[in-house]
Amino acid sequence: MLGNQLLRSGTSIGANCSEAQSAQSRRDFISKYEIALKEARETKYWLDVLIEAELVSLEKFKGLIQETEEIIKILVTTVKKLKE
């Protein structure tokens, strides 16, 4: 079940960014990126849960965590700039 949650939120990031390319307005574009950011944060949460529950090792998922944190930073910066 936890793996399914991780898969859902992780794939939703890209899906929302892709969907933003066909946004109907600037506001819709920003909204899609905000949703992608929420999904990225949820993905980080599920990674943390899997590690804390010792279902996966930190060593094994270290790269995924770093990538997710980087995606979060990119999305935060993008949303902030879009709102200016």
Backbone as JSON Lines, residues from 0, in Angstrom:
{"i":0,"aa":"M","n":[0.81,-1.21,0.0],"ca":[0.0,0.0,0.0],"c":[0.85,1.26,0.0]}
{"i":1,"aa":"L","n":[1.89,1.31,0.84],"ca":[2.74,2.5,0.89],"c":[3.43,2.72,-0.45]}
{"i":2,"aa":"G","n":[3.85,1.63,-1.06],"ca":[4.49,1.73,-2.38],"c":[3.56,2.32,-3.42]}
{"i":3,"aa":"N","n":[2.28,1.95,-3.33],"ca":[1.3,2.5,-4.27],"c":[1.11,4.0,-4.07]}
{"i":4,"aa":"Q","n":[1.11,4.43,-2.81],"ca":[0.98,5.86,-2.51],"c":[2.17,6.63,-3.07]}
{"i":5,"aa":"L","n":[3.36,6.05,-2.89],"ca":[4.58,6.68,-3.4],"c":[4.53,6.76,-4.93]}
{"i":6,"aa":"L","n":[4.12,5.7,-5.57],"ca":[4.01,5.68,-7.03],"c":[3.0,6.72,-7.51]}
{"i":7,"aa":"R","n":[1.86,6.8,-6.84],"ca":[0.82,7.75,-7.24],"c":[1.31,9.19,-7.13]}
{"i":8,"aa":"S","n":[1.87,9.54,-5.97],"ca":[2.29,10.93,-5.78],"c":[3.51,11.25,-6.65]}
{"i":9,"aa":"G","n":[4.42,10.31,-6.78],"ca":[5.62,10.55,-7.57],"c":[5.33,10.77,-9.05]}
{"i":10,"aa":"T","n":[4.41,9.99,-9.6],"ca":[4.08,10.15,-11.01],"c":[3.19,11.36,-11.25]}
{"i":11,"aa":"S","n":[2.47,11.77,-10.23],"ca":[1.59,12.93,-10.35],"c":[2.38,14.23,-10.55]}
{"i":12,"aa":"I","n":[3.6,14.28,-10.05],"ca":[4.43,15.48,-10.21],"c":[4.61,15.77,-11.7]}
{"i":13,"aa":"G","n":[5.11,14.79,-12.42],"ca":[5.35,14.97,-13.86],"c":[4.06,15.18,-14.64]}
{"i":14,"aa":"A","n":[3.02,14.47,-14.23],"ca":[1.74,14.6,-14.92],"c":[1.2,16.03,-14.82]}
{"i":15,"aa":"N","n":[1.3,16.63,-13.64],"ca":[0.81,18.0,-13.46],"c":[1.68,19.02,-14.19]}
{"i":16,"aa":"C","n":[2.99,18.81,-14.21],"ca":[3.86,19.72,-14.96],"c":[3.57,19.6,-16.45]}
{"i":17,"aa":"S","n":[3.34,18.4,-16.91],"ca":[3.0,18.18,-18.31],"c":[1.65,18.82,-18.66]}
{"i":18,"aa":"E","n":[0.69,18.65,-17.78],"ca":[-0.63,19.23,-17.97],"c":[-0.58,20.76,-18.0]}
{"i":19,"aa":"A","n":[0.35,21.34,-17.24],"ca":[0.5,22.8,-17.2],"c":[0.84,23.36,-18.58]}
{"i":20,"aa":"Q","n":[1.48,22.55,-19.41],"ca":[1.85,23.02,-20.74],"c":[0.62,23.34,-21.6]}
{"i":21,"aa":"S","n":[-0.52,22.77,-21.25],"ca":[-1.77,23.03,-21.97],"c":[-2.74,23.85,-21.13]}
{"i":22,"aa":"A","n":[-2.19,24.58,-20.18],"ca":[-3.05,25.38,-19.29],"c":[-3.86,26.39,-20.09]}
{"i":23,"aa":"Q","n":[-5.04,26.69,-19.59],"ca":[-5.95,27.62,-20.26],"c":[-5.64,29.07,-19.92]}
{"i":24,"aa":"S","n":[-4.88,29.27,-18.86],"ca":[-4.54,30.63,-18.44],"c":[-3.28,30.58,-17.58]}
{"i":25,"aa":"R","n":[-2.73,31.75,-17.3],"ca":[-1.56,31.82,-16.42],"c":[-1.92,31.28,-15.04]}
{"i":26,"aa":"R","n":[-3.11,31.63,-14.57],"ca":[-3.56,31.16,-13.25],"c":[-3.66,29.63,-13.22]}
{"i":27,"aa":"D","n":[-4.18,29.05,-14.3],"ca":[-4.29,27.59,-14.41],"c":[-2.9,26.96,-14.45]}
{"i":28,"aa":"F","n":[-1.96,27.59,-15.16],"ca":[-0.58,27.12,-15.24],"c":[0.05,27.08,-13.84]}
{"i":29,"aa":"I","n":[-0.1,28.17,-13.1],"ca":[0.43,28.25,-11.74],"c":[-0.21,27.19,-10.85]}
{"i":30,"aa":"S","n":[-1.51,27.02,-10.99],"ca":[-2.23,26.04,-10.19],"c":[-1.68,24.63,-10.41]}
{"i":31,"aa":"K","n":[-1.4,24.29,-11.65],"ca":[-0.86,22.95,-11.95],"c":[0.5,22.77,-11.29]}
{"i":32,"aa":"Y","n":[1.32,23.82,-11.33],"ca":[2.64,23.72,-10.69],"c":[2.52,23.65,-9.17]}
{"i":33,"aa":"E","n":[1.54,24.33,-8.61],"ca":[1.32,24.24,-7.17],"c":[0.89,22.83,-6.77]}
{"i":34,"aa":"I","n":[0.07,22.21,-7.6],"ca":[-0.34,20.82,-7.34],"c":[0.87,19.9,-7.44]}
{"i":35,"aa":"A","n":[1.71,20.13,-8.45],"ca":[2.94,19.33,-8.59],"c":[3.81,19.47,-7.34]}
{"i":36,"aa":"L","n":[3.9,20.67,-6.8],"ca":[4.68,20.9,-5.58],"c":[4.1,20.12,-4.4]}
{"i":37,"aa":"K","n":[2.78,20.16,-4.26],"ca":[2.14,19.41,-3.18],"c":[2.42,17.91,-3.33]}
{"i":38,"aa":"E","n":[2.37,17.43,-4.55],"ca":[2.63,16.01,-4.8],"c":[4.1,15.66,-4.52]}
{"i":39,"aa":"A","n":[5.01,16.59,-4.81],"ca":[6.42,16.36,-4.52],"c":[6.64,16.27,-3.01]}
{"i":40,"aa":"R","n":[5.98,17.14,-2.28],"ca":[6.1,17.09,-0.82],"c":[5.5,15.8,-0.27]}
{"i":41,"aa":"E","n":[4.4,15.36,-0.86],"ca":[3.79,14.1,-0.44],"c":[4.72,12.92,-0.75]}
{"i":42,"aa":"T","n":[5.37,12.98,-1.89],"ca":[6.32,11.93,-2.26],"c":[7.45,11.86,-1.24]}
{"i":43,"aa":"K","n":[7.97,13.0,-0.84],"ca":[9.02,13.05,0.19],"c":[8.51,12.43,1.49]}
{"i":44,"aa":"Y","n":[7.27,12.74,1.84],"ca":[6.65,12.17,3.04],"c":[6.64,10.64,2.97]}
{"i":45,"aa":"W","n":[6.17,10.08,1.85],"ca":[6.08,8.63,1.73],"c":[7.46,7.98,1.76]}
{"i":46,"aa":"L","n":[8.46,8.65,1.16],"ca":[9.82,8.13,1.24],"c":[10.28,8.07,2.7]}
{"i":47,"aa":"D","n":[10.01,9.15,3.43],"ca":[10.38,9.19,4.85],"c":[9.67,8.09,5.65]}
{"i":48,"aa":"V","n":[8.39,7.87,5.36],"ca":[7.63,6.83,6.07],"c":[8.23,5.46,5.79]}
{"i":49,"aa":"L","n":[8.54,5.17,4.54],"ca":[9.13,3.88,4.19],"c":[10.46,3.65,4.91]}
{"i":50,"aa":"I","n":[11.24,4.71,5.02],"ca":[12.53,4.6,5.71],"c":[12.33,4.44,7.21]}
{"i":51,"aa":"E","n":[11.47,5.27,7.8],"ca":[11.22,5.19,9.24],"c":[10.63,3.83,9.65]}
{"i":52,"aa":"A","n":[9.82,3.27,8.79],"ca":[9.22,1.96,9.07],"c":[10.21,0.82,8.79]}
{"i":53,"aa":"E","n":[11.39,1.19,8.34],"ca":[12.44,0.24,8.0],"c":[12.0,-0.77,6.94]}
{"i":54,"aa":"L","n":[11.16,-0.3,6.03],"ca":[10.75,-1.14,4.91],"c":[11.76,-1.04,3.77]}
{"i":55,"aa":"V","n":[12.51,0.06,3.76],"ca":[13.63,0.25,2.82],"c":[14.77,0.9,3.59]}
{"i":56,"aa":"S","n":[15.96,0.78,3.07],"ca":[17.1,1.37,3.77],"c":[17.34,2.8,3.28]}
{"i":57,"aa":"L","n":[17.81,3.62,4.19],"ca":[18.16,5.0,3.85],"c":[19.19,5.01,2.73]}
{"i":58,"aa":"E","n":[20.17,4.14,2.83],"ca":[21.23,4.07,1.81],"c":[20.64,3.83,0.43]}
{"i":59,"aa":"K","n":[19.69,2.93,0.35],"ca":[19.08,2.57,-0.93],"c":[18.26,3.71,-1.52]}
{"i":60,"aa":"F","n":[17.63,4.51,-0.66],"ca":[16.73,5.56,-1.12],"c":[17.32,6.96,-1.01]}
{"i":61,"aa":"K","n":[18.57,7.05,-0.6],"ca":[19.22,8.35,-0.42],"c":[19.15,9.21,-1.7]}
{"i":62,"aa":"G","n":[19.46,8.59,-2.82],"ca":[19.42,9.3,-4.1],"c":[18.02,9.81,-4.45]}
{"i":63,"aa":"L","n":[17.02,8.97,-4.19],"ca":[15.63,9.37,-4.45],"c":[15.21,10.54,-3.58]}
{"i":64,"aa":"I","n":[15.63,10.5,-2.33],"ca":[15.3,11.59,-1.41],"c":[15.95,12.89,-1.89]}
{"i":65,"aa":"Q","n":[17.21,12.81,-2.28],"ca":[17.91,14.01,-2.76],"c":[17.24,14.56,-4.02]}
{"i":66,"aa":"E","n":[16.87,13.68,-4.94],"ca":[16.19,14.12,-6.16],"c":[14.85,14.77,-5.84]}
{"i":67,"aa":"T","n":[14.12,14.17,-4.94],"ca":[12.82,14.72,-4.56],"c":[12.98,16.09,-3.91]}
{"i":68,"aa":"E","n":[13.96,16.23,-3.05],"ca":[14.22,17.53,-2.42],"c":[14.6,18.58,-3.46]}
{"i":69,"aa":"E","n":[15.36,18.17,-4.47],"ca":[15.76,19.09,-5.54],"c":[14.54,19.5,-6.37]}
{"i":70,"aa":"I","n":[13.67,18.54,-6.66],"ca":[12.44,18.85,-7.4],"c":[11.59,19.83,-6.6]}
{"i":71,"aa":"I","n":[11.48,19.62,-5.3],"ca":[10.72,20.54,-4.44],"c":[11.3,21.94,-4.54]}
{"i":72,"aa":"K","n":[12.61,22.07,-4.45],"ca":[13.25,23.39,-4.54],"c":[12.97,24.05,-5.89]}
{"i":73,"aa":"I","n":[13.06,23.28,-6.96],"ca":[12.8,23.81,-8.3],"c":[11.36,24.29,-8.4]}
{"i":74,"aa":"L","n":[10.43,23.49,-7.92],"ca":[9.01,23.85,-7.99],"c":[8.7,25.07,-7.13]}
{"i":75,"aa":"V","n":[9.28,25.15,-5.94],"ca":[9.07,26.32,-5.07],"c":[9.54,27.58,-5.79]}
{"i":76,"aa":"T","n":[10.75,27.53,-6.36],"ca":[11.3,28.68,-7.07],"c":[10.43,29.04,-8.27]}
{"i":77,"aa":"T","n":[10.0,28.04,-9.01],"ca":[9.17,28.28,-10.19],"c":[7.85,28.94,-9.81]}
{"i":78,"aa":"V","n":[7.18,28.42,-8.81],"ca":[5.89,28.98,-8.39],"c":[6.07,30.42,-7.89]}
{"i":79,"aa":"K","n":[7.12,30.67,-7.11],"ca":[7.37,32.02,-6.62],"c":[7.57,33.0,-7.76]}
{"i":80,"aa":"K","n":[8.37,32.61,-8.75],"ca":[8.66,33.48,-9.9],"c":[7.4,33.7,-10.73]}
{"i":81,"aa":"L","n":[6.6,32.67,-10.9],"ca":[5.38,32.8,-11.68],"c":[4.38,33.75,-11.01]}
{"i":82,"aa":"K","n":[4.41,33.81,-9.7],"ca":[3.47,34.66,-8.95],"c":[3.91,36.12,-8.89]}
{"i":83,"aa":"E","n":[5.15,36.4,-9.28],"ca":[5.65,37.8,-9.23],"c":[5.01,38.64,-10.31]}
